[in-house]
Amino acid sequence: MRKVLIAAAASVIALSSAAIAHDPPGYLNAVFQWPESALPTLDGNLAEWDVIPAEFWLTEQDLVQSSERADVYTGPLDVSSIAVRMITTWNEESNRTYWGMERFDDHSSGGSSDDLEGVLDADHSGGTFWDLADQSAEEIARQRGRHAQTHHWYFDDGFSESWTWFWMTQADWYDDPQYTAQAHSVIGEVGSDGELTQFAEWYQIYWDDFNWEDPSGSVVHDFEVDEIIGLSYHLYDGDLRDGSEDCNCWSRWALSPNVASFGDADFLADFVLLPVDDSIEYVTAVEDDSWGRIKASLAR
């Protein structure tokens, strides 16, 4: 796992009462902040993300196998099979997290075989956001995803019915553009069993109290500099099956082999929110239109 940004955030750990032990133990990484004048243009071209220093990006080298399925791939990570760079960033004024991902896959199954699941506990409160013992059906519906949220994201040119799936909730409003939006592009053909490269960028709002029945009553988290959040990535990779249960063809790569993070925020990794780095030369919002055209021409 790459060297984490301890120097930038060690003092925050000492000051934060919410800095409880998360998973992996002793892990701390940092969340880069965009200035309001240079928020990413969602167009499926990651050119403006190149201003972010390399140490903020996670790659396949930061991830470990985290599945216990019978058909799990048990060999070493092979970049000729799956390679990725991905990042979570943020902006204080918009109160959004912004995500970017570039992914190469030697076998494009499409859908749930090749997606990314992101889990975030914005207020770092920890604990389960899944079912509790002896809850009624109504209480379970209210509990799931209440104080931390998990989404599957599909950047597969419409191969999947929806690009985002907050799978543990009955809510039908969480994909509204005021909460999330995306743009992506691909090189290759989704679901072709051939090679595919995806480029995706999206924003996502998170809640301290998500009420699946009441969008206006749900409490959106107010992100602040030096705050610590809980965060996890689950990168799925399904390769060609041969019909056997032990086909060695399924992978779920994550920051930790313990994937209880699907419903328990105690098992998320710790990330600290950084201030804007004024030493970086950003593309400003005034230039968005022309920059978008330049990026589009480069993509062609």
The 8 nearest C-alpha neighbors of each residue, nearest first, counted from 0:
[[1, 61, 60, 2, 62, 3, 254, 63],
 [2, 0, 3, 61, 60, 54, 57, 58],
 [1, 3, 0, 4, 54, 5, 28, 27],
 [4, 2, 28, 5, 27, 1, 26, 29],
 [3, 5, 28, 6, 7, 29, 8, 2],
 [4, 6, 8, 9, 7, 3, 27, 28],
 [7, 5, 4, 8, 9, 10, 3, 11],
 [8, 6, 5, 4, 9, 10, 29, 273],
 [7, 9, 11, 5, 10, 6, 271, 12],
 [10, 8, 12, 5, 11, 6, 7, 13],
 [11, 9, 13, 12, 8, 14, 7, 6],
 [12, 10, 14, 8, 9, 13, 15, 225],
 [11, 13, 9, 15, 10, 14, 18, 8],
 [12, 14, 10, 11, 15, 9, 16, 18],
 [15, 13, 11, 12, 10, 16, 18, 17],
 [16, 14, 17, 12, 18, 13, 11, 226],
 [15, 17, 18, 14, 19, 13, 12, 11],
 [18, 16, 15, 19, 123, 124, 227, 122],
 [19, 17, 15, 16, 12, 20, 227, 123],
 [18, 20, 17, 21, 16, 125, 265, 123],
 [21, 19, 24, 18, 22, 25, 265, 269],
 [20, 22, 266, 265, 268, 267, 24, 23],
 [23, 21, 266, 24, 268, 267, 255, 20],
 [22, 24, 26, 255, 268, 21, 25, 254],
 [25, 23, 22, 26, 21, 20, 268, 27],
 [26, 24, 23, 27, 20, 21, 22, 269],
 [25, 27, 24, 23, 269, 268, 28, 22],
 [28, 26, 269, 270, 3, 25, 5, 4],
 [27, 29, 270, 3, 4, 271, 269, 26],
 [28, 30, 271, 270, 272, 4, 31, 273],
 [31, 29, 272, 88, 273, 271, 87, 270],
 [30, 32, 88, 273, 29, 89, 33, 272],
 [33, 31, 89, 275, 90, 88, 274, 273],
 [34, 32, 90, 38, 89, 275, 35, 37],
 [35, 33, 36, 37, 275, 32, 38, 90],
 [34, 36, 37, 38, 33, 92, 90, 93],
 [37, 35, 284, 283, 34, 38, 285, 282],
 [38, 36, 283, 284, 34, 35, 282, 281],
 [37, 39, 35, 33, 36, 40, 34, 284],
 [40, 38, 41, 37, 47, 48, 97, 33],
 [39, 41, 42, 38, 287, 291, 47, 44],
 [42, 40, 182, 43, 200, 39, 181, 201],
 [41, 43, 182, 44, 40, 183, 200, 291],
 [42, 183, 44, 182, 184, 199, 198, 41],
 [45, 43, 42, 46, 198, 294, 184, 298],
 [44, 46, 48, 47, 43, 198, 49, 200],
 [45, 47, 48, 49, 44, 294, 50, 43],
 [46, 48, 49, 45, 50, 39, 282, 44],
 [49, 47, 45, 50, 46, 51, 39, 99],
 [48, 50, 51, 47, 46, 45, 52, 53],
 [51, 49, 48, 47, 52, 281, 279, 280],
 [50, 52, 49, 48, 53, 55, 31, 56],
 [53, 51, 54, 55, 50, 49, 56, 31],
 [52, 54, 55, 56, 51, 49, 57, 50],
 [55, 53, 56, 52, 57, 3, 1, 2],
 [56, 54, 53, 52, 57, 86, 29, 31],
 [57, 55, 86, 54, 53, 85, 84, 58],
 [56, 58, 85, 84, 61, 86, 55, 59],
 [59, 57, 84, 60, 83, 61, 56, 85],
 [58, 60, 62, 61, 83, 82, 57, 84],
 [59, 61, 58, 62, 0, 1, 57, 76],
 [62, 60, 0, 59, 58, 57, 1, 254],
 [61, 63, 254, 253, 59, 252, 60, 64],
 [64, 62, 252, 253, 256, 254, 65, 255],
 [63, 65, 252, 251, 256, 66, 253, 250],
 [64, 66, 256, 251, 252, 253, 63, 257],
 [67, 65, 251, 68, 64, 71, 250, 256],
 [66, 68, 69, 71, 65, 70, 64, 251],
 [69, 67, 71, 70, 66, 249, 245, 250],
 [68, 70, 245, 71, 244, 67, 247, 246],
 [69, 71, 245, 247, 246, 244, 68, 249],
 [72, 70, 249, 247, 68, 69, 250, 248],
 [71, 73, 247, 248, 249, 250, 74, 70],
 [74, 72, 71, 247, 75, 64, 250, 248],
 [73, 75, 72, 76, 77, 247, 64, 71],
 [76, 74, 77, 73, 72, 64, 63, 78],
 [75, 77, 78, 74, 59, 81, 60, 63],
 [76, 78, 79, 80, 75, 81, 82, 74],
 [79, 77, 82, 81, 80, 76, 59, 103],
 [78, 80, 77, 81, 105, 82, 104, 103],
 [81, 79, 105, 78, 77, 104, 82, 106],
 [82, 80, 104, 78, 103, 79, 77, 105],
 [83, 81, 78, 103, 59, 102, 104, 80],
 [84, 82, 102, 58, 59, 101, 103, 85],
 [83, 85, 58, 101, 57, 100, 56, 102],
 [86, 84, 100, 57, 99, 56, 101, 83],
 [85, 87, 56, 99, 98, 57, 88, 100],
 [86, 88, 98, 97, 30, 96, 99, 89],
 [89, 87, 31, 97, 30, 96, 32, 98],
 [88, 90, 96, 32, 97, 95, 33, 31],
 [91, 89, 33, 32, 92, 95, 93, 94],
 [90, 92, 94, 93, 222, 223, 89, 95],
 [93, 91, 94, 90, 35, 95, 34, 222],
 [92, 94, 95, 91, 90, 35, 89, 96],
 [95, 93, 91, 92, 90, 222, 221, 96],
 [96, 94, 204, 93, 90, 89, 203, 202],
 [95, 97, 89, 203, 202, 88, 204, 98],
 [98, 96, 202, 88, 89, 201, 87, 95],
 [97, 99, 87, 201, 200, 86, 88, 202],
 [98, 100, 200, 86, 85, 199, 201, 87],
 [101, 99, 85, 199, 84, 198, 102, 200],
 [100, 102, 198, 84, 197, 83, 85, 199],
 [101, 103, 83, 197, 196, 82, 100, 84],
 [102, 104, 196, 82, 81, 195, 83, 197],
 [105, 103, 81, 195, 106, 80, 194, 107],
 [104, 106, 194, 80, 193, 195, 81, 107],
 [107, 105, 192, 193, 194, 104, 238, 108],
 [108, 106, 192, 190, 193, 109, 189, 191],
 [107, 109, 190, 192, 112, 106, 113, 237],
 [110, 108, 190, 107, 113, 189, 112, 155],
 [109, 111, 159, 112, 113, 158, 153, 114],
 [110, 112, 113, 114, 109, 235, 153, 159],
 [113, 111, 237, 110, 236, 235, 109, 108],
 [114, 112, 236, 235, 111, 109, 110, 237],
 [115, 113, 153, 235, 111, 152, 112, 234],
 [114, 116, 234, 152, 151, 233, 235, 117],
 [117, 115, 151, 233, 150, 232, 152, 234],
 [116, 118, 232, 150, 149, 231, 233, 115],
 [119, 117, 149, 231, 230, 148, 232, 150],
 [120, 118, 230, 229, 148, 147, 121, 149],
 [119, 121, 147, 229, 123, 122, 228, 264],
 [120, 122, 228, 123, 119, 220, 205, 229],
 [123, 121, 124, 120, 228, 207, 220, 227],
 [124, 122, 228, 120, 229, 121, 125, 17],
 [125, 123, 122, 126, 17, 120, 264, 146],
 [126, 124, 264, 265, 123, 127, 263, 120],
 [125, 127, 264, 263, 265, 128, 124, 262],
 [126, 128, 263, 129, 262, 264, 125, 130],
 [127, 129, 144, 262, 143, 263, 145, 142],
 [128, 130, 143, 262, 127, 142, 131, 144],
 [131, 129, 139, 143, 142, 132, 128, 134],
 [130, 132, 134, 133, 129, 139, 127, 142],
 [131, 133, 134, 130, 135, 139, 129, 138],
 [132, 134, 131, 135, 130, 139, 138, 136],
 [135, 133, 138, 132, 139, 131, 136, 130],
 [134, 136, 138, 137, 139, 133, 140, 132],
 [137, 135, 139, 138, 140, 134, 141, 133],
 [136, 138, 140, 135, 139, 141, 134, 142],
 [137, 139, 135, 141, 140, 136, 134, 142],
 [140, 138, 142, 136, 141, 137, 130, 134],
 [139, 141, 137, 138, 142, 143, 136, 168],
 [142, 140, 138, 139, 143, 210, 137, 145],
 [143, 141, 139, 145, 140, 138, 128, 144],
 [144, 142, 129, 128, 145, 140, 141, 167],
 [143, 145, 148, 128, 147, 146, 142, 209],
 [144, 146, 209, 208, 142, 143, 147, 128],
 [145, 147, 207, 208, 144, 128, 209, 206],
 [148, 146, 120, 144, 119, 145, 128, 121],
 [147, 149, 144, 119, 118, 120, 150, 146],
 [148, 150, 118, 117, 165, 119, 116, 151],
 [151, 149, 165, 164, 116, 117, 152, 163],
 [150, 152, 116, 164, 163, 115, 165, 117],
 [151, 153, 163, 115, 162, 114, 116, 150],
 [154, 152, 162, 114, 155, 163, 110, 151],
 [155, 153, 156, 162, 183, 152, 199, 197],
 [154, 156, 158, 157, 153, 189, 109, 159],
 [157, 155, 158, 154, 189, 185, 184, 159],
 [156, 158, 159, 155, 160, 161, 162, 154],
 [159, 157, 155, 156, 110, 109, 160, 189],
 [160, 158, 157, 110, 161, 162, 155, 153],
 [159, 161, 157, 158, 162, 110, 153, 163],
 [160, 162, 159, 163, 164, 157, 153, 152],
 [161, 163, 153, 152, 154, 159, 164, 160],
 [164, 162, 152, 161, 151, 153, 150, 165],
 [163, 165, 151, 166, 150, 152, 162, 161],
 [166, 164, 150, 167, 149, 168, 151, 163],
 [165, 167, 164, 168, 150, 151, 149, 169],
 [168, 166, 165, 143, 144, 169, 149, 129],
 [169, 167, 170, 166, 143, 165, 144, 211],
 [168, 170, 211, 171, 167, 140, 166, 212],
 [171, 169, 211, 168, 172, 212, 173, 210],
 [170, 172, 173, 169, 174, 211, 168, 212],
 [171, 173, 174, 170, 175, 214, 211, 178],
 [172, 174, 175, 171, 178, 170, 179, 165],
 [175, 173, 172, 179, 176, 178, 163, 180],
 [174, 176, 177, 178, 173, 172, 179, 180],
 [177, 175, 179, 178, 180, 174, 173, 181],
 [176, 178, 175, 179, 180, 174, 204, 173],
 [179, 177, 204, 176, 175, 203, 174, 173],
 [178, 180, 203, 176, 202, 174, 177, 175],
 [181, 179, 176, 201, 202, 203, 178, 182],
 [182, 180, 201, 200, 41, 202, 183, 179],
 [181, 183, 43, 42, 41, 200, 199, 201],
 [184, 182, 43, 199, 198, 154, 200, 42],
 [183, 185, 43, 198, 197, 199, 186, 182],
 [186, 184, 197, 196, 187, 198, 195, 183],
 [185, 187, 196, 195, 197, 188, 184, 194],
 [186, 188, 195, 185, 194, 189, 196, 193],
 [189, 187, 191, 190, 195, 186, 193, 107],
 [188, 190, 191, 107, 109, 155, 187, 195],
 [191, 189, 108, 109, 107, 192, 188, 158],
 [190, 192, 193, 189, 188, 107, 108, 106],
 [193, 191, 107, 106, 190, 108, 194, 239],
 [194, 192, 106, 191, 107, 105, 195, 188],
 [193, 195, 105, 106, 104, 107, 187, 196],
 [196, 194, 187, 104, 186, 103, 107, 105],
 [195, 197, 103, 186, 102, 185, 104, 187],
 [198, 196, 185, 102, 101, 184, 199, 195],
 [197, 199, 101, 184, 183, 43, 100, 185],
 [200, 198, 183, 100, 43, 99, 182, 197],
 [201, 199, 99, 98, 182, 181, 41, 43],
 [200, 202, 181, 98, 180, 97, 182, 41],
 [201, 203, 97, 179, 96, 180, 98, 95],
 [202, 204, 179, 96, 95, 178, 97, 205],
 [203, 205, 178, 95, 179, 96, 206, 202],
 [206, 204, 220, 219, 121, 203, 148, 207],
 [205, 207, 219, 220, 208, 209, 218, 146],
 [206, 208, 146, 220, 218, 219, 122, 209],
 [209, 207, 218, 146, 145, 206, 217, 210],
 [208, 210, 145, 217, 206, 211, 146, 218],
 [211, 209, 217, 213, 212, 208, 141, 145],
 [210, 212, 170, 213, 209, 169, 168, 141],
 [213, 211, 210, 170, 214, 169, 141, 216],
 [212, 214, 216, 210, 215, 211, 217, 209],
 [215, 213, 217, 216, 210, 212, 211, 172],
 [216, 214, 213, 217, 218, 210, 212, 219],
 [215, 217, 213, 214, 218, 210, 209, 208],
 [216, 218, 209, 210, 214, 208, 215, 213],
 [219, 217, 208, 206, 207, 220, 216, 209],
 [220, 218, 206, 207, 205, 217, 221, 208],
 [219, 221, 206, 207, 205, 222, 218, 121],
 [222, 220, 94, 223, 219, 91, 121, 206],
 [221, 223, 94, 220, 91, 224, 226, 121],
 [224, 222, 226, 91, 225, 221, 272, 94],
 [223, 225, 272, 226, 273, 274, 222, 91],
 [226, 224, 272, 271, 273, 11, 223, 227],
 [225, 227, 224, 272, 271, 223, 228, 222],
 [228, 226, 271, 270, 272, 269, 225, 123],
 [229, 227, 123, 121, 270, 269, 120, 122],
 [228, 230, 120, 267, 269, 268, 123, 119],
 [231, 229, 119, 267, 268, 118, 228, 269],
 [230, 232, 118, 267, 117, 268, 119, 233],
 [231, 233, 117, 253, 116, 234, 118, 254],
 [234, 232, 253, 116, 252, 115, 251, 235],
 [233, 235, 115, 252, 251, 232, 114, 116],
 [236, 234, 251, 113, 114, 250, 112, 115],
 [237, 235, 113, 250, 112, 249, 251, 238],
 [236, 238, 112, 249, 248, 113, 250, 235],
 [237, 239, 248, 106, 249, 240, 236, 108],
 [238, 240, 248, 241, 237, 106, 192, 108],
 [241, 239, 242, 246, 248, 238, 243, 247],
 [240, 242, 243, 246, 239, 244, 248, 245],
 [243, 241, 240, 244, 246, 245, 239, 70],
 [244, 242, 246, 245, 241, 240, 70, 247],
 [243, 245, 70, 246, 69, 242, 247, 241],
 [246, 244, 70, 243, 247, 69, 71, 248],
 [245, 247, 70, 248, 243, 244, 240, 241],
 [248, 246, 72, 70, 71, 245, 249, 73],
 [247, 249, 238, 246, 72, 237, 71, 70],
 [250, 248, 71, 237, 72, 70, 236, 247],
 [251, 249, 236, 72, 235, 71, 252, 237],
 [252, 250, 235, 234, 65, 66, 64, 233],
 [251, 253, 64, 234, 63, 62, 233, 65],
 [254, 252, 233, 62, 255, 63, 232, 65],
 [253, 255, 62, 63, 61, 232, 231, 256],
 [254, 256, 257, 253, 23, 63, 22, 65],
 [255, 257, 65, 64, 258, 63, 253, 254],
 [258, 256, 255, 259, 65, 260, 266, 22],
 [259, 257, 260, 256, 261, 65, 255, 266],
 [258, 260, 261, 257, 263, 262, 266, 264],
 [259, 261, 266, 263, 258, 262, 267, 264],
 [260, 262, 259, 258, 263, 118, 149, 264],
 [263, 261, 129, 260, 128, 127, 259, 264],
 [262, 264, 127, 260, 126, 265, 128, 259],
 [263, 265, 125, 126, 266, 267, 260, 127],
 [264, 266, 125, 126, 21, 263, 267, 260],
 [267, 265, 22, 260, 264, 21, 263, 259],
 [266, 268, 229, 230, 264, 22, 231, 260],
 [267, 269, 22, 230, 229, 21, 23, 231],
 [268, 270, 229, 27, 228, 21, 26, 230],
 [269, 271, 28, 29, 228, 227, 27, 30],
 [270, 272, 227, 29, 226, 30, 225, 273],
 [273, 271, 30, 225, 224, 226, 29, 227],
 [272, 274, 224, 31, 30, 225, 32, 271],
 [275, 273, 224, 32, 276, 272, 31, 225],
 [276, 274, 32, 277, 34, 33, 273, 31],
 [275, 277, 278, 279, 274, 32, 33, 273],
 [278, 276, 279, 275, 280, 34, 281, 274],
 [277, 279, 276, 280, 275, 281, 50, 51],
 [280, 278, 277, 281, 276, 50, 51, 275],
 [281, 279, 278, 282, 50, 277, 283, 276],
 [282, 280, 283, 279, 37, 50, 47, 36],
 [281, 283, 37, 286, 284, 280, 47, 287],
 [284, 282, 37, 36, 285, 286, 281, 287],
 [283, 285, 36, 287, 37, 286, 282, 38],
 [286, 284, 283, 287, 36, 288, 282, 37],
 [285, 287, 284, 283, 289, 288, 290, 282],
 [286, 288, 284, 290, 285, 289, 291, 283],
 [289, 287, 291, 290, 286, 292, 285, 284],
 [288, 290, 292, 291, 286, 287, 293, 294],
 [291, 289, 293, 287, 292, 288, 286, 294],
 [290, 292, 294, 288, 289, 293, 287, 295],
 [291, 293, 295, 289, 290, 294, 296, 288],
 [292, 294, 290, 296, 295, 291, 289, 297],
 [295, 293, 297, 291, 296, 292, 290, 298],
 [294, 296, 292, 298, 297, 293, 291, 299],
 [295, 297, 293, 299, 298, 294, 292, 291],
 [298, 296, 294, 299, 295, 293, 292, 44],
 [299, 297, 295, 296, 294, 44, 293, 43],
 [298, 296, 297, 295, 294, 293, 292, 44]]
